[in-house]
């Protein structure tokens, strides 16, 4: 009788230890590796990186999508955050929280933007907004410019800052798959 109790206790301990071991196994992170053997270039994209992708859609049309890489699979990846139920979200919120699942075989061109590049571009945009506010506010308080001139000056300053930042940090996919790029997944 004592033998059964100790065997049962040991069995439960074994189950608990096995369960704890399974729960504590570190989840291996995957990365997408873009390889161009012709040029000897390798680009790693991990979850959290910003990707700009041009790809073939369901009907064969070319589409463009830019968002954060959130999930990497064996044959596809997801950009953006997928949500379960569409009926619970308002249409405005649903439009802002778009996501796409893209197959590796459908990718035509890509660009990876790391966290540093995204942060720098956002910081420059905010700096341009604040700087133009102070410069334009100084001009407007002197009343040396007419109302139509103020509108034109504001548009000119805003558009030129926006254009300069977008020229310095473009989002357009620049690596084309037809140039020899290949996509692989790598577990780290």
C-alpha positions as CSV (number, residue, x, y, z in Angstrom):
1,X,0.0,0.0,0.0
2,X,2.8,2.4,0.8
3,X,4.4,1.4,-2.4
4,X,1.4,2.8,-4.5
5,X,1.4,6.1,-2.6
6,X,5.1,6.7,-3.2
7,X,4.8,5.7,-6.8
8,X,1.8,8.0,-7.3
9,X,3.6,10.9,-5.6
10,X,6.7,10.3,-7.7
11,X,4.5,10.2,-10.9
12,X,2.9,13.5,-10.0
13,X,6.3,15.0,-9.3
14,X,7.5,13.7,-12.6
15,X,4.5,15.2,-14.4
16,X,5.0,18.6,-12.6
17,X,8.7,18.6,-13.5
18,X,8.0,17.7,-17.1
19,X,5.3,20.4,-17.4
20,X,7.7,23.0,-15.8
21,X,10.4,22.0,-18.3
22,X,8.1,22.5,-21.2
23,X,6.9,25.8,-19.9
24,X,10.4,27.1,-19.4
25,X,11.9,26.1,-22.7
26,X,12.8,29.4,-24.3
27,X,10.8,30.2,-27.4
28,X,13.1,30.5,-30.3
29,X,12.8,33.7,-32.2
30,X,12.6,33.6,-36.0
31,X,14.0,36.2,-38.4
32,X,13.6,36.7,-42.1
33,X,16.8,36.7,-43.9
34,X,17.0,38.4,-47.3
35,X,20.0,37.0,-49.2
36,X,21.5,38.2,-52.5
37,X,24.3,35.8,-53.3
38,X,25.2,37.7,-56.5
39,X,26.1,40.8,-54.5
40,X,27.1,39.1,-51.3
41,X,24.5,41.0,-49.2
42,X,22.4,39.8,-46.3
43,X,19.6,41.7,-44.6
44,X,18.0,40.4,-41.4
45,X,14.5,41.4,-40.5
46,X,13.2,40.6,-37.0
47,X,9.9,41.2,-35.3
48,X,9.5,44.9,-34.6
49,X,11.3,46.1,-37.7
50,X,9.4,48.2,-40.2
51,X,9.0,46.6,-43.6
52,X,7.9,48.2,-46.9
53,X,6.8,45.5,-49.2
54,X,5.6,45.4,-52.8
55,X,3.9,42.1,-53.5
56,X,1.5,40.2,-55.8
57,X,-2.0,40.4,-54.4
58,X,-4.7,37.6,-54.6
59,X,-5.8,38.6,-58.1
60,X,-2.2,39.1,-59.4
61,X,-2.2,42.9,-59.0
62,X,0.8,44.6,-57.5
63,X,0.2,46.0,-54.0
64,X,2.3,48.0,-51.5
65,X,2.1,47.8,-47.8
66,X,4.2,49.3,-45.0
67,X,3.9,48.2,-41.4
68,X,5.7,46.6,-38.5
69,X,6.8,43.0,-38.8
70,X,4.8,41.2,-36.1
71,X,4.8,37.5,-36.9
72,X,7.2,35.3,-38.9
73,X,6.1,31.9,-40.2
74,X,7.6,29.2,-42.4
75,X,5.9,30.3,-45.6
76,X,4.6,33.8,-44.8
77,X,4.9,36.7,-42.4
78,X,2.4,39.3,-41.0
79,X,2.8,43.0,-41.1
80,X,0.7,44.9,-38.6
81,X,-1.4,43.6,-35.7
82,X,-4.1,41.1,-36.5
83,X,-7.4,41.3,-34.5
84,X,-10.0,38.7,-34.2
85,X,-13.4,40.2,-34.5
86,X,-14.2,43.0,-37.0
87,X,-17.7,43.6,-35.7
88,X,-16.5,44.9,-32.3
89,X,-14.3,47.6,-33.8
90,X,-15.4,50.8,-35.3
91,X,-14.6,51.3,-39.0
92,X,-12.2,54.2,-38.2
93,X,-10.2,52.1,-35.8
94,X,-10.3,49.1,-38.1
95,X,-8.8,51.2,-40.9
96,X,-6.0,52.4,-38.7
97,X,-5.1,48.9,-37.4
98,X,-4.6,47.2,-40.8
99,X,-2.5,44.1,-41.2
100,X,-1.5,41.8,-44.1
101,X,-0.3,38.3,-44.3
102,X,2.1,38.0,-47.2
103,X,3.6,34.8,-48.6
104,X,7.3,34.8,-49.2
105,X,6.7,33.7,-52.8
106,X,4.6,36.8,-53.5
107,X,7.2,39.4,-52.5
108,X,8.4,41.5,-55.5
109,X,10.5,44.1,-53.6
110,X,11.2,45.1,-50.0
111,X,12.9,47.6,-47.7
112,X,13.7,47.0,-44.1
113,X,13.8,49.9,-41.7
114,X,15.2,49.3,-38.3
115,X,14.1,50.9,-35.0
116,X,16.9,53.5,-35.2
117,X,15.9,54.7,-38.7
118,X,12.2,54.8,-37.8
119,X,12.9,56.7,-34.5
120,X,15.2,59.2,-36.3
121,X,12.7,59.9,-39.0
122,X,9.9,60.5,-36.4
123,X,12.2,62.7,-34.4
124,X,13.1,64.8,-37.4
125,X,9.5,65.1,-38.3
126,X,8.6,66.3,-34.8
127,X,11.6,68.7,-34.8
128,X,10.5,70.1,-38.2
129,X,7.0,70.7,-36.9
130,X,8.2,72.5,-33.7
131,X,10.9,74.5,-35.5
132,X,8.5,75.6,-38.3
133,X,5.9,76.6,-35.6
134,X,8.4,78.9,-33.8
135,X,9.7,80.4,-37.1
136,X,6.3,81.0,-38.5
137,X,4.9,82.3,-35.2
138,X,7.7,84.9,-35.1
139,X,6.9,86.0,-38.6
140,X,3.2,86.2,-38.0
141,X,3.4,88.2,-34.7
142,X,5.2,91.0,-36.6
143,X,2.2,91.3,-39.0
144,X,4.5,91.8,-42.0
145,X,2.8,89.1,-44.0
146,X,-0.8,89.2,-45.4
147,X,-3.3,86.4,-44.6
148,X,-2.9,84.8,-48.0
149,X,0.9,85.1,-47.6
150,X,0.7,83.3,-44.2
151,X,-1.2,80.4,-45.8
152,X,1.3,80.2,-48.7
153,X,4.3,80.4,-46.3
154,X,2.9,77.8,-44.0
155,X,2.2,75.4,-46.9
156,X,5.6,76.0,-48.4
157,X,7.5,75.4,-45.1
158,X,5.5,72.3,-44.2
159,X,5.7,70.7,-47.6
160,X,9.4,71.5,-48.0
161,X,10.2,69.9,-44.6
162,X,8.1,66.9,-45.4
163,X,9.7,66.5,-48.8
164,X,13.3,66.8,-47.4
165,X,12.6,64.2,-44.7
166,X,11.1,61.8,-47.3
167,X,14.0,62.3,-49.7
168,X,16.5,61.6,-46.9
169,X,14.5,58.6,-45.5
170,X,12.5,57.0,-48.4
171,X,10.0,54.3,-47.7
172,X,9.8,52.9,-51.3
173,X,11.0,49.3,-51.5
174,X,14.5,49.4,-53.1
175,X,15.6,45.7,-53.1
176,X,13.9,43.8,-56.0
177,X,13.6,40.0,-55.9
178,X,14.3,39.9,-59.7
179,X,17.8,41.2,-58.9
180,X,18.7,37.8,-57.2
181,X,17.3,38.3,-53.7
182,X,16.1,35.2,-51.9
183,X,14.0,34.9,-48.7
184,X,14.9,32.4,-45.9
185,X,13.7,32.0,-42.3
186,X,16.2,31.5,-39.6
187,X,15.6,30.4,-36.0
188,X,17.9,32.1,-33.5
